[in-house]
Amino acid sequence: MRILFIAHRLPYPPNKGDKIRSFRELEALACRHEVDLFCFYDQPEDTQYFPIVRQYCRDFYAEKISWWRSRVQASLAYASGSPFTTAFYRSPKMTLRVRKARTERKYDLIFVFSSSMAQYVDDASETRVLDMVDVDSDKWNQYADYTRPPASWLWGAEGRRLAKYESRWARKFSMTLLSTRAEAESLRRNVAGANIEELENRMDISYFDPNPVVVPPEIATWQPYIIFTGSMDYFPNVDAVTFFYREVFRAIRVLVPRARFVIAGRNPTRAVRQLGSDPAVLVTGTILDIRPYLRGASVAIGPLRVARGVQTKIFEAMAMGVPVVISSRVAKAVPECLLSGVSVEDDPGRLTAVLVQKLQSRTTVSEMSTRRLLIEYYSSLQWEDQLEDRLRRALDSRSHNEHASAIHTAGIHDETQHCNPAIRNNAASLGASADDN
């Protein structure tokens, strides 16, 4: 099957939430189909990854996002009453390239990663699948709830405007994918009758194996410590660590004076860096391998009050055998069968008590049981087959259309064929850091 894959960001390296998901989708599709990838990239150094990405594509086009143009477009969109999310990624050059490719290639299916890129195939007649990942309009509304004016006005307006676009795309696309059941149910409430499905994130459990990981002396000196991992320029993460430091960590220090707090993730904002002025807080910035930091931790936390998409950081900590304590909002994104492997607490006082107990405990038996639970879950997930099944059903849902009917009659590309050896070997060597959203 000929697939056009459109993404708002280069899906490599898979070192943060959206890139992990988009890369795994590209990898899986490239094993069974011919894929053309069109995407944006952020930094000049991203070009070093182009040769790797090309291994997965028949055709590959990457356009550098213009820092000035994207922000001017977003500002003008807000002033005119349109969502700035889509305007940020609007490019005449990308529009022409996508249109030209569609004309020349006659794609069987178009796979769009992120709602911000749906604009490029808004009028397409091909079968279209939109991986929305999260309901971004709801995220903006949550931002509004946890910020003060004028920022809250900006986020609230974006949430209302983007929700209208999300509803329209969910109705127009053959299928819309979300990363969790909670996200899928949220969109279904807003868009009754649309073809909306859940597709969980895929995870490489073998990479996050605690057994071969050694905790170096410079990390061991911080023990016992609580760890939070993630991109530290992402508002929900910034809000989480500042809230935790203010409402919980100070109380923990009274009870466990040796306790430390490690904030591990790229691009810490000024607010996060200021927490590092406390000698008991370590703000790492970008790190190449999160595993030693997780291996040495007494407990990992996810006290997010904003957003509820899949928190890859939580599953990575569980895979490393680290006790995990999360908020009820994060728990909504955890599969029900895995909830027994984490502690859920929102109240600062009770959260303090739980973490003090984890800091003072030396046993890891229950946590390694959690790793086994995670292994069993992901082994049974058969993620690649789930993705393929959703593409099939997206095509079937358009069986009334002559184009979709022809594709269905011809049959989808033989599933029994093996991946390109170069792709398989490259994929096997990949890991992922926990600098996710």
FENRA-V505030 format. One record per residue. RES is the residue in one letter. BURIAL is I if it has 24 or more other C-alpha atoms within 12 Angstrom, else O. Layout:
RES_BURIAL ; RES_BURIAL
This chain:
M_I ; R_I ; I_I ; L_I ; F_I ; I_I ; A_I ; H_I ; R_I ; L_I ; P_I ; Y_I ; P_I ; P_I ; N_I ; K_I ; G_I ; D_I ; K_I ; I_I ; R_I ; S_I ; F_I ; R_I ; E_I ; L_I ; E_I ; A_I ; L_I ; A_I ; C_I ; R_I ; H_I ; E_I ; V_I ; D_I ; L_I ; F_I ; C_I ; F_I ; Y_I ; D_O ; Q_O ; P_O ; E_O ; D_O ; T_O ; Q_O ; Y_O ; F_I ; P_O ; I_I ; V_I ; R_I ; Q_I ; Y_I ; C_I ; R_I ; D_I ; F_I ; Y_I ; A_I ; E_I ; K_I ; I_I ; S_O ; W_O ; W_O ; R_O ; S_I ; R_O ; V_O ; Q_I ; A_I ; S_O ; L_O ; A_I ; Y_I ; A_O ; S_O ; G_O ; S_I ; P_I ; F_I ; T_I ; T_I ; A_I ; F_I ; Y_I ; R_I ; S_I ; P_O ; K_O ; M_I ; T_I ; L_O ; R_I ; V_I ; R_I ; K_O ; A_I ; R_I ; T_O ; E_O ; R_O ; K_I ; Y_I ; D_I ; L_I ; I_I ; F_I ; V_I ; F_I ; S_I ; S_I ; S_I ; M_I ; A_I ; Q_I ; Y_I ; V_I ; D_I ; D_O ; A_I ; S_O ; E_I ; T_I ; R_I ; V_I ; L_I ; D_I ; M_I ; V_I ; D_I ; V_I ; D_I ; S_I ; D_I ; K_I ; W_I ; N_I ; Q_I ; Y_I ; A_I ; D_I ; Y_I ; T_O ; R_O ; P_O ; P_O ; A_O ; S_O ; W_O ; L_I ; W_I ; G_I ; A_I ; E_I ; G_I ; R_I ; R_I ; L_I ; A_I ; K_I ; Y_I ; E_I ; S_I ; R_I ; W_I ; A_I ; R_I ; K_I ; F_I ; S_I ; M_I ; T_I ; L_I ; L_I ; S_I ; T_I ; R_I ; A_I ; E_I ; A_I ; E_I ; S_I ; L_I ; R_I ; R_O ; N_I ; V_I ; A_O ; G_O ; A_I ; N_I ; I_I ; E_I ; E_I ; L_I ; E_I ; N_I ; R_I ; M_I ; D_I ; I_I ; S_I ; Y_I ; F_I ; D_I ; P_I ; N_O ; P_O ; V_O ; V_O ; V_O ; P_O ; P_O ; E_O ; I_I ; A_O ; T_O ; W_I ; Q_I ; P_I ; Y_I ; I_I ; I_I ; F_I ; T_I ; G_I ; S_I ; M_I ; D_I ; Y_I ; F_I ; P_I ; N_I ; V_I ; D_I ; A_I ; V_I ; T_I ; F_I ; F_I ; Y_I ; R_O ; E_O ; V_I ; F_I ; R_I ; A_O ; I_I ; R_I ; V_O ; L_O ; V_I ; P_O ; R_O ; A_I ; R_I ; F_I ; V_I ; I_I ; A_I ; G_I ; R_I ; N_I ; P_I ; T_I ; R_O ; A_O ; V_I ; R_I ; Q_O ; L_I ; G_I ; S_O ; D_O ; P_O ; A_I ; V_I ; L_I ; V_I ; T_I ; G_I ; T_I ; I_I ; L_O ; D_I ; I_I ; R_I ; P_I ; Y_I ; L_I ; R_I ; G_I ; A_I ; S_I ; V_I ; A_I ; I_I ; G_I ; P_I ; L_I ; R_I ; V_I ; A_I ; R_I ; G_I ; V_I ; Q_I ; T_I ; K_I ; I_I ; F_I ; E_I ; A_I ; M_I ; A_I ; M_I ; G_I ; V_I ; P_I ; V_I ; V_I ; I_I ; S_I ; S_I ; R_I ; V_I ; A_I ; K_I ; A_I ; V_I ; P_I ; E_O ; C_O ; L_I ; L_I ; S_O ; G_I ; V_I ; S_I ; V_I ; E_I ; D_I ; D_O ; P_I ; G_O ; R_O ; L_I ; T_I ; A_I ; V_I ; L_I ; V_I ; Q_I ; K_I ; L_I ; Q_I ; S_O ; R_O ; T_O ; T_I ; V_O ; S_O ; E_I ; M_I ; S_O ; T_I ; R_I ; R_O ; L_I ; L_I ; I_I ; E_O ; Y_I ; Y_I ; S_O ; S_O ; L_O ; Q_O ; W_I ; E_I ; D_O ; Q_O ; L_I ; E_I ; D_O ; R_I ; L_I ; R_I ; R_I ; A_I ; L_I ; D_I ; S_I ; R_I ; S_O ; H_O ; N_O ; E_O ; H_O ; A_I ; S_O ; A_O ; I_I ; H_I ; T_O ; A_O ; G_O ; I_I ; H_I ; D_O ; E_O ; T_O ; Q_O ; H_O ; C_I ; N_O ; P_O ; A_O ; I_I ; R_O ; N_O ; N_O ; A_I ; A_O ; S_O ; L_I ; G_I ; A_I ; S_I ; A_I ; D_I ; D_I ; N_I
